[in-house]
Structure formats: structure tokens, C-alpha cells
Amino acid sequence: MVEYLKEFFVLKEGGKCIFSKNSDLIKDESLFTGFLEAINGFYTLAFNDELDQIEGKNLRITFLNKEDCQFVGISPMAVKNEEARDELEYFADIFISRFGDELENGENVRIFHSFSSEIIKTKSQYLTELLEKYYLVKN
């Protein structure tokens, strides 16, 4: 369940958005993700470092690089940085565990749309499903 992030994006190389869970905060997703890619690329080249977050007066954009993807979350500044980052990492781990093979094999981004139903589950529901799946595999 989304508790802290207002927006959540999964980007591949070149800033291609392969999944987004957004409110109506972002009006043009392509423009926004292209901007993120440009800022991130500039920062990496200029400082030989990885961009971690961008903070404004009201919102924070948090970046997380995992498995050749960039996960981006937008949270209100009132939310603690650790809470937003933990939720972003949680969603990134679920996304990678669910779509790891598809991330390497395909360009069909429609397969990632089903992830919307995953992020509305509570953490306990997701852990219960994982344990049940593990138990069935073991037996």
C-alpha cells in the first residue's frame, strides 16, 4: 500500500518510463521523466556521483538505482526521508522480483501495468503471499 509516495516511476536507460503510479501531480509524464534523465545524467557526468534526491519547498524526489532500472519516488517534505526511501526500496524490490526476467527480455511495457495492483496491497498481504508461495514450492 502506498503510504508516503505521491508518485512512483520506474525508468530504464534513456529515461524511458516503463511504469508509473501517479496522482495528478505530474501533467506530462514524458516531459517529466526526460527532465529527470537529463538532470541525473548531468549530475553524474559533472560530479562523477549518483544523484540521491532533489528537495524543494514542498516535495522531495528520491532516486534509487537497482538492476538497470531507476526507481523514482515523489513525497511531501513532511514525510521523513527514511520513510519515503524505505517505501521506494520496498516497491523496487517487489518490482524486480516480479518482473526480473521481463526487464532483460522485452520492450513491451504493457506487461508492467499489472504492478499497479501490487502496490495497493499492504505489506503484510504481500509477505503472506510470498510465504505461501515459498511454502508451496518447498512442499
C-alpha positions in Angstrom: 0.0 0.0 0.0 1.3 3.4 -0.9 1.7 5.4 2.4 4.4 8.0 1.7 4.9 8.4 -2.1 2.6 10.6 -4.1 4.2 9.4 -7.4 6.3 6.4 -8.3 8.1 5.8 -11.6 10.3 3.0 -13.0 12.7 4.2 -15.6 15.0 2.3 -18.0 18.0 3.5 -19.9 17.5 6.8 -21.7 14.8 7.8 -19.2 12.1 5.5 -20.8 9.3 5.2 -18.3 8.2 1.6 -18.1 5.8 2.0 -15.1 4.2 4.9 -13.3 1.8 5.2 -10.4 0.9 8.8 -10.3 -1.6 11.1 -8.9 -2.4 14.2 -10.9 0.7 15.9 -9.7 2.7 15.3 -12.9 0.9 16.7 -16.0 3.2 15.4 -18.7 4.9 12.1 -17.8 7.2 12.0 -20.8 8.5 15.5 -20.2 9.0 14.9 -16.5 10.9 11.6 -17.0 13.0 13.2 -19.7 13.8 16.1 -17.4 14.8 13.6 -14.6 17.1 11.7 -17.1 18.7 15.0 -18.2 19.3 16.2 -14.6 20.6 12.8 -13.5 22.9 12.5 -16.5 24.3 15.9 -16.0 24.9 15.3 -12.3 26.6 12.0 -12.9 28.9 13.5 -15.6 29.7 16.7 -13.8 30.3 15.3 -10.4 31.1 11.6 -11.1 28.5 10.8 -8.4 25.0 9.3 -8.2 22.0 11.7 -7.6 20.2 10.6 -4.5 17.4 13.2 -4.2 16.2 16.6 -5.1 14.4 18.7 -2.5 12.0 21.6 -3.0 9.9 23.6 -0.6 7.0 21.1 -0.6 8.2 18.0 -2.4 11.2 15.6 -2.4 12.2 13.5 -5.4 14.1 10.4 -4.4 16.2 8.2 -6.7 17.2 4.6 -6.4 19.2 2.6 -8.9 18.7 -1.1 -8.9 19.0 -3.8 -11.6 19.5 -1.5 -14.5 16.4 0.5 -13.5 16.0 3.8 -11.8 13.2 4.0 -9.3 11.9 7.4 -8.6 9.5 8.4 -5.8 8.0 11.8 -5.0 6.9 12.5 -1.5 5.9 15.5 0.5 8.6 17.2 2.6 6.5 16.5 5.7 7.3 12.8 5.2 10.6 11.7 6.7 13.3 10.9 4.1 13.8 7.4 5.6 10.1 6.6 5.3 10.0 7.6 1.7 13.2 5.8 0.8 12.1 2.7 2.6 8.9 2.6 0.7 10.7 3.3 -2.6 13.1 0.4 -1.9 10.2 -1.8 -0.9 8.4 -1.2 -4.3 11.7 -1.6 -6.2 12.3 -5.0 -4.6 8.8 -6.2 -5.4 9.0 -4.9 -9.0 12.4 -6.6 -9.6 11.2 -9.9 -8.0 8.0 -9.9 -10.1 9.5 -8.7 -13.4 13.2 -9.6 -13.3 13.1 -11.7 -16.5 10.9 -9.3 -18.4 13.3 -6.4 -17.6 16.1 -8.2 -19.5 14.0 -9.7 -22.3 11.5 -7.2 -23.6 10.4 -3.8 -24.7 6.7 -4.4 -24.2 5.9 -2.1 -21.3 2.3 -3.2 -21.1 3.4 -6.2 -19.1 4.4 -3.9 -16.2 0.9 -2.4 -15.9 -0.2 -5.2 -13.6 2.2 -3.8 -11.0 -0.5 -1.2 -10.1 -2.4 -4.0 -8.3 0.7 -4.9 -6.4 1.4 -1.5 -4.9 -2.1 -1.2 -3.4 -1.6 -4.3 -1.3 -0.5 -3.9 2.3 3.0 -5.1 3.2 1.5 -7.9 5.3 -0.6 -9.1 2.4 2.5 -9.2 0.2 4.6 -11.0 2.8 1.8 -13.6 3.3 1.7 -14.3 -0.4 5.4 -14.7 -0.5 5.4 -17.1 2.4 2.5 -19.1 0.9 4.3 -19.3 -2.5 7.6 -20.4 -0.7 5.7 -23.0 1.3 4.1 -24.5 -1.8 7.4 -24.6 -3.6 9.1 -26.3 -0.6 6.4 -29.0 -0.3 
